[in-house]
Amino acid sequence: MPSNVAGIILAGGQSRRMGREKPLLDLGGRPVIAWIAEVLGQVFPEVIVVTNKPDQYAWLGLRTVSDVIKGQGPLAGIHAGLLAISRPQAVVVGGDMPFIRQEPLRRLCELGSGYDIAVPSWRGLPEYVHALYSRECIPHIEDCLASGERRIIALRDRVQEIVIPAEKLTSVPEEIFFNINKPADYLLAQRIARRRLADDTDYRPGGSLQ
């Protein structure tokens, strides 16, 4: 277990395309965020939830914090989480990513040690809501937000970043980076969850999400 790394769940999205609070959607008899919290709790000694609706997540038994800089999207959520943790680094994941797994998270921490940001790259795109951040990012995030810059990728030129090909973390990137954005994604997630609960061998390396 990476003792110097915390886990942060971003549960502050507005879920416009879904129309409902995505982390609280039922998946296999429990909320999506419960799947995420269970995995993070098995890897990291400290797990917090960033949400502007803390009452909705009190049942998790985890510490919740709200954005310090309001209305600025995921970058402000990362900022709030990094301010709150007691460890020097944290893995940040979205609250709509139910199929994260332990070993890729541990590998991310290993490969990202010594960097301000370690971000996986999959299909040519950075996965900034499944990435490792240092608390050294805090002042740079504040500078970005103060200048009106809300894109997480804007940190790239301000900090020491390593981009890690997804294949170095897992053989099934389509699994760990899967997120629920719209109703069709939710239907697919329900099918995946049923298979996973029925027979975990369905999630063997090389398995398909479809």
N, C-alpha and C positions, 0 to 999 in steps of 0.2 A: 504494500500500500504506500503510495507516494505521500509521506507525512508532511511535506512542505507545500502541498497543493490542495486547494479546496475545490469544491464543485459549486457552480452557480447555474441555476435554472432561470431562464428569462421567461416570465409568464405575464408579460405586460402588453402583448400585442392586442390590437383592436379587433382582430378576427373578422374583417369586413367581408372577405370572400366566403367564409364559412357561415357567418351570421350567428355564431355561438362561441362561447369561450372555449377555445380549442384544447387547452390543457385539462379541461374538466369533462371533455367528451368521454362517454363510456366506451371502454375497449376491453372486451373479454371479462366484463363484470367489475371493472375498476377504472378510475379515471386515467387518462393518458399520462398525466403527470406522475401518477403513482408508479407506472412502469419506469419512468426516468429516474425518479427519486430512489427507487430500489437499487438500480444499477450504480448510480453515483455513490450511494451509501455503502456499497460493497467495495468501492475503490478509494474513496476519499474520507478522511476523518472529520471533515467539516463540509456541510452542504447547506446552502441558503437558497431561498426563492426570492427573486426580484419581481414584485407585483405592486400595482397601485390599488389592488383590491385584497388586502391581507386577510380580511375576514373569510373570504372564499377558500383560502388555503390553510387556515389554522389547523384543520383536521390532520394535515400531514405530520404535524409535530416538529416541523423544521422552522428555523428562524426565517422570518420574512422581512424584507426591507423594501422601501419605495424609492422611486427616482428622486434624487436630490435636485436635478435639473429637469423640470417637468416638460412633457410634450415634445421630446426630442428623439423618440424612437429607440431602437435597440442600442445605439451607442451610449445613450444616457442610462440604459439598463445595465450595460457592462460597467459603466462608471460607478453606479450605485453599488453593484456587487463587489467590485474591487475595493471600494472604500470600506465595505463592511467586513470583509474576511480578515482573519488573523494570520493567514499564511501569505507568503510572498508571491504566490502564483495561484491561478485558478483555471480550471477548464470550464468554459462557458458553453452551455447547450441551450437550444430552443425548447420551450415548453410544449412543442408539437412534434417532437422527435422520439417516438416511443420505442424505437428498436436499436438504440445505442447499445454497445456491448463493452464488457469490462476490458478485454485484452487490447482492443484498439485505443482505449483511453489511456491505459498504462503505457503503451508504446508511444503515444503522442507526448506524454510527459517525459519519457526518456529522450526522445529525439529533440524535444523543444527545450531541454534544460539549457540555461544560459542565455536564452533569447527573450526579448520583450513580448513577442508574439510568435507562436508556432501555429500555422494555419494549414490544414490539409487542402490539397487541390484535387478536384475530381471533375472529369470532363472539361478540363481547361479552366475551371472556375474555382475561386477560393471559397472555402466553407467557414466563414467567420463566426457562425453560431454553432460551431463544433470545433472550437479552437482553444489553445492555451494562451493565457494572458498573464503578464507580470504587472504588479502594482506600479511599476515604473511608468506604465502607460497613463496613469491617472492625470498628471498635469497636461499631457499631450491631448488627451480626450477633452479636457476642459478648454484648451486652446481651440480645438476644432469647433466645439459647440459654441464658444464665445464668438467665433467668426462666422457662425451660421452654417458650418459644415457638419452634416449629420451622417455622412457615409462612413461606415467603418473602414473601408479601404483607404480613406484619407490618412489613416495612421501610418500607412506603409512608408511614407517618406520621412516620418518623424521618429521612428523607433527602429530597433534592430529586429528584423523579422526573418523567419525561415519559412519557406514554403515546402511542405512535405507531400510528395505524391501519395495519393490515397492508397496505392498498392503497397506502400511500405507499412501501412497500418492494418490492412485487412484484405482478404480476398473477395469480400462481398461489400464493396462501398455502397452499392445501391440499397443495402440494408441499413447501415449505420447513419447514412445521410438522408434517409427517407423522412419527409416531414408532411404534415397534414395541412394543406392550404385551402382546399376546396372540398365540396361534398364528394366528388369522385375519389379523392385521396382518402377520405374517411372510409368509404366503402371498401377500398383496397386494404386499408389498415385493419378493418374488421376481419377480412378473409385471412390476412397474415396472422393476426392474433389467434384466430380459431385454430389454424394449423399449428402454430407454435405451442399453444396450450395442449393440443391433442397429442402432439408428437414432436419433441424438440429436435429430432433428427431432421425435420423439415428445414431446419436452419443450419444444416451442415454447410461447411465452406463450399462455395460454388453453387449453392441453391439459388433459386429464382424468387423474386418477390411476387411474380405474377401467379 
